[in-house]
Amino acid sequence: MVDGAEYQFIGVDAAAGHTHFARYTPEHAEVILASYNSSEDRYVEDDRWRLDHGDPEQALREYTYQRPWKIEGEIPSHDFHSVTDPEYNPELNEALEGSIQLDDGEYVLPFRAPFNAVADILETEAEDENDVFVDYRPDYLELAPENALEKYQLEPTVRGHNEITGTKILDKIHILDRGSEEVYDSFQVDELAEDHFVEELSRVDGVDESLAELLVDDYSNLRTVSWAATSDVEHLENTYDMDAHRFFKALGDTEIYRNEQSPDAGKLHIPDHRDDMKQEDLEDVDKEDDSIQAGFDDF
């Protein structure tokens, strides 16, 4: 017992003369260096350190390895867990082309949901689960499940022409260490749904699975594939030996044509071979697509 707080004894440093106690939180291992006050018959805190990088139990073990212990205690364990990678599930919220699942399905977010809707969902569910939710809009949102060693950081992008007319939607998900804030991994929503995009494109007349994989690799998502059918015609025809007009019609016939008005439309990913496009061209891309689409009577 040190100043009323319960800590686990981990050892006595022979060189410094300190007794060490420790406890865990999901963010860190907290170590107290104390000396015994015989007149008060208790330990008095001399210093306090936090080991805030990675698993607190592993950090505490590494800390003890460096000490010249005279008496060493047993390193305690903890019941904290690691969060799971985000996953895409096409069968949940099928009307919006699926959902993104966090923490092994504890949180379900509609695919490319508006960022304000994501914030509302996370805030409501975190209150019910005693998880930690922090709203840092417009930049990002953070969710730390209860007793988890890591947290999710969710980042938006603009779907549309610009910040004024566009809608901010969920675009990237990062996993961070709760103590050090180190980014362990990052996931782009398009990458999570790649298999679904390939499956959808494989239903299009004239597109087999291998071609669908190439198109998804080149254009990232269905919105950019749809854009390519009217605005990247030369590349489609020369690289993939496709008839762009026929492909455009087939996308409509299969009902997977996507533009910025589509509920599940993502960010327009201009491929590397179109790096000659200027910013003003990008802002007019969807308007051009709509006008070209209106010129066809195919669907």
matplotlib code that plots the C-alpha trace (Angstrom):
import matplotlib.pyplot as plt

x = [0.0, 1.4, -0.6, -3.8, -3.4, -2.9, 0.2, 2.0, 5.5, 8.1, 11.4, 14.0, 16.7, 19.9, 21.9, 19.4, 17.7, 14.2, 11.3, 9.4, 5.7, 3.7, 0.1, -1.4, -3.8, -4.6, -2.4, 0.7, 2.5, 2.8, 5.9, 6.3, 9.7, 9.2, 11.2, 10.0, 9.3, 9.7, 8.2, 5.0, 5.2, 4.4, 6.1, 6.5, 6.5, 9.8, 9.2, 6.7, 7.3, 5.1, 6.1, 3.7, 4.9, 3.3, 1.9, 2.3, 3.2, 6.0, 7.2, 7.3, 9.3, 11.8, 12.1, 12.8, 15.5, 17.5, 17.4, 20.0, 17.4, 18.3, 14.9, 12.7, 8.9, 6.7, 5.7, 1.8, -0.3, -3.3, -6.6, -6.3, -6.8, -5.7, -8.3, -8.9, -8.3, -11.3, -13.2, -15.7, -18.9, -21.0, -24.0, -24.6, -26.5, -26.7, -28.7, -25.6, -23.2, -22.2, -20.6, -17.3, -16.9, -14.6, -13.4, -14.5, -18.0, -18.7, -19.2, -20.9, -20.6, -22.4, -19.9, -18.6, -21.1, -21.2, -18.7, -21.3, -23.3, -20.2, -19.6, -23.2, -23.0, -19.7, -20.8, -24.1, -22.5, -19.5, -21.8, -23.6, -20.3, -18.2, -15.7, -13.9, -15.0, -13.4, -14.7, -11.9, -13.9, -13.3, -10.0, -10.7, -12.6, -11.1, -12.5, -10.8, -12.8, -12.8, -9.7, -8.1, -4.4, -5.0, -7.5, -9.1, -8.6, -11.0, -10.2, -12.6, -12.4, -14.6, -16.9, -17.8, -16.2, -15.0, -15.4, -18.5, -20.6, -19.2, -19.9, -17.3, -17.3, -15.3, -12.2, -9.3, -9.0, -5.7, -4.8, -2.8, -1.1, -3.1, 0.0, 2.5, 0.1, 2.3, 0.4, 0.6, -1.4, -3.6, -6.5, -8.1, -11.8, -11.4, -8.7, -11.0, -13.7, -11.4, -12.8, -16.4, -15.5, -13.9, -17.0, -19.3, -17.3, -17.1, -20.9, -20.5, -20.8, -17.4, -15.5, -14.0, -12.5, -8.9, -9.9, -12.0, -8.9, -6.8, -9.5, -9.8, -6.0, -5.8, -8.9, -9.3, -13.1, -16.4, -16.8, -13.4, -14.0, -17.3, -15.5, -13.0, -15.7, -16.4, -13.2, -10.3, -11.4, -8.0, -6.4, -9.2, -9.2, -5.4, -4.5, -7.4, -8.6, -12.1, -14.8, -15.4, -18.9, -20.0, -18.4, -20.2, -23.5, -22.8, -22.0, -25.5, -27.2, -25.6, -26.6, -23.1, -22.4, -21.3, -21.0, -20.7, -24.5, -24.4, -24.9, -21.8, -19.7, -16.1, -13.3, -12.4, -8.9, -7.3, -4.8, -1.1, -1.2, -3.5, -1.1, -1.4, -4.9, -5.0, -6.9, -9.6, -10.1, -10.7, -13.3, -15.3, -14.9, -18.3, -20.1, -18.5, -19.5, -23.1, -23.3, -21.8, -24.0, -27.1, -26.0, -26.4, -29.8, -28.4, -29.7]
y = [0.0, 3.4, 6.5, 4.5, 3.1, -0.7, -1.7, -5.0, -5.4, -6.1, -5.7, -3.8, -1.9, -2.7, 0.2, 3.0, 1.6, 1.9, -0.6, -0.8, -1.3, -1.3, -1.5, -1.6, 0.5, -0.1, 2.9, 2.1, 0.3, 2.7, 2.2, 3.8, 4.1, 4.2, 4.1, 2.7, 5.3, 3.4, 6.1, 6.1, 2.4, 2.8, 3.3, 6.8, 7.6, 9.0, 9.0, 7.7, 6.5, 5.5, 2.9, 3.8, 2.0, -1.3, -4.0, -2.7, -6.2, -6.6, -3.0, -3.8, -7.0, -5.1, -2.6, -5.2, -6.8, -3.5, -3.3, -4.6, -6.3, -7.4, -8.9, -9.5, -10.1, -11.8, -9.8, -9.5, -10.3, -8.3, -9.0, -6.4, -7.4, -6.2, -4.8, -6.7, -5.3, -3.6, -5.8, -5.3, -7.3, -7.0, -8.8, -6.1, -3.0, -4.5, -1.5, 0.6, -2.0, -3.5, -2.4, -1.9, -3.9, -2.8, -4.8, -8.2, -6.9, -5.0, -1.8, -1.8, 1.2, 1.5, 1.4, 4.9, 6.4, 10.2, 11.2, 12.8, 9.5, 7.6, 9.9, 9.5, 5.7, 5.5, 7.9, 6.1, 2.6, 3.7, 5.0, 1.6, -0.4, 1.9, 2.3, 5.6, 7.7, 11.1, 13.4, 15.3, 16.4, 17.7, 15.9, 12.4, 10.3, 7.9, 4.8, 2.9, -0.3, -0.9, -2.8, -2.6, -1.9, -0.1, 2.3, 3.0, 6.4, 7.1, 9.6, 11.2, 12.2, 14.4, 12.7, 15.4, 18.4, 20.3, 21.0, 23.1, 21.0, 17.6, 15.2, 13.9, 10.1, 7.5, 6.8, 5.5, 3.5, 3.5, 1.3, 3.2, 2.2, 3.8, 4.8, 6.0, 7.0, 5.0, 4.0, 0.2, -0.2, 1.7, 0.5, 2.3, 1.5, 0.7, -1.9, -3.6, -4.0, -5.0, -8.6, -7.2, -4.8, -7.7, -9.8, -7.0, -6.2, -9.9, -9.8, -7.2, -8.6, -9.1, -8.8, -12.0, -12.3, -11.7, -8.5, -7.3, -7.7, -5.6, -2.9, -2.7, -2.6, 0.2, 2.3, 1.3, 1.4, 1.2, 5.0, 5.4, 2.4, 4.1, 7.3, 5.5, 4.2, 7.8, 9.8, 7.4, 5.8, 5.7, 3.9, 1.3, 0.5, 0.4, -1.3, -3.8, -4.1, -3.0, -1.1, 1.7, 2.5, -1.1, -1.3, 1.8, 0.3, -3.0, -1.2, 0.4, -2.9, -4.6, -1.6, -1.1, 2.3, 4.7, 8.5, 10.9, 10.8, 7.0, 6.2, 4.0, 6.2, 6.7, 9.0, 9.4, 7.9, 9.2, 6.5, 7.2, 7.3, 10.4, 12.5, 15.1, 16.1, 19.5, 20.3, 22.3, 19.2, 17.0, 19.4, 19.0, 15.3, 14.2, 17.0, 15.8, 12.2, 13.2, 15.1, 12.2, 9.7, 11.8, 11.7, 8.0, 6.3, 3.0, 2.9]
z = [0.0, -1.1, -0.2, -0.2, -3.7, -4.2, -6.2, -6.7, -5.2, -7.9, -6.3, -4.2, -6.1, -4.1, -5.7, -5.1, -2.0, -3.4, -3.2, -6.4, -6.8, -10.0, -11.4, -14.9, -16.9, -20.6, -21.4, -19.3, -16.5, -13.6, -11.3, -7.9, -6.2, -2.5, 0.7, 4.0, 6.8, 10.0, 12.2, 10.2, 9.4, 5.8, 2.4, 1.2, -2.5, -3.8, -7.5, -10.1, -13.6, -16.5, -19.1, -21.9, -24.9, -26.0, -23.8, -20.2, -18.9, -21.5, -20.7, -17.0, -17.7, -19.7, -16.9, -14.3, -16.5, -16.2, -12.4, -9.9, -7.7, -4.2, -3.8, -6.8, -6.8, -9.3, -12.3, -12.3, -15.4, -16.7, -18.4, -21.1, -24.8, -28.2, -30.6, -33.8, -37.3, -38.9, -41.3, -44.2, -44.1, -47.3, -45.7, -43.0, -44.2, -47.7, -49.0, -48.3, -49.7, -46.4, -43.1, -41.4, -38.2, -35.3, -32.3, -33.6, -34.5, -31.3, -33.4, -36.8, -39.1, -42.5, -45.3, -46.1, -43.6, -43.3, -40.6, -38.4, -38.5, -37.5, -34.5, -33.4, -33.6, -31.7, -29.0, -28.3, -28.3, -26.2, -23.5, -23.4, -23.3, -21.0, -23.8, -24.4, -27.3, -28.2, -30.9, -32.6, -35.6, -38.2, -38.2, -36.7, -34.2, -31.6, -30.0, -27.2, -26.2, -22.5, -21.3, -24.7, -25.2, -28.5, -29.9, -33.2, -34.9, -37.8, -40.5, -43.0, -46.6, -48.8, -51.2, -53.7, -55.3, -52.3, -48.6, -49.1, -51.5, -50.5, -47.7, -45.3, -45.1, -43.2, -45.3, -43.1, -39.9, -37.8, -34.8, -32.2, -29.0, -26.2, -24.2, -26.8, -29.6, -32.0, -35.1, -35.4, -38.6, -41.1, -43.3, -46.2, -46.5, -50.2, -49.3, -46.8, -49.5, -52.4, -52.5, -52.7, -55.5, -57.5, -56.9, -58.1, -61.2, -62.1, -62.6, -65.4, -68.9, -70.4, -67.1, -65.6, -62.2, -63.4, -65.2, -62.3, -60.0, -62.4, -62.6, -58.8, -58.4, -60.9, -59.8, -56.1, -56.0, -58.0, -58.2, -59.9, -62.2, -63.2, -63.8, -66.0, -68.3, -69.5, -68.5, -68.9, -72.1, -73.9, -71.0, -70.6, -74.3, -74.8, -71.6, -71.1, -74.7, -73.6, -75.4, -73.0, -74.2, -74.0, -70.5, -69.4, -70.5, -68.8, -65.5, -65.7, -66.7, -63.7, -61.4, -60.1, -61.7, -59.0, -58.9, -56.0, -55.4, -54.8, -51.1, -51.0, -53.4, -52.1, -52.9, -56.6, -56.8, -59.9, -61.0, -61.4, -65.1, -64.9, -62.8, -65.6, -64.3, -62.7, -59.5, -61.4, -63.6, -60.6, -59.2, -62.4, -62.8, -61.4, -63.3, -66.5, -65.7, -65.1, -68.4, -70.3, -68.7, -69.6, -73.2, -73.3, -73.4, -72.3, -68.7]

ax = plt.figure().add_subplot(projection="3d")
ax.plot(x, y, z, "-o")
ax.set_aspect("equal")
plt.show()
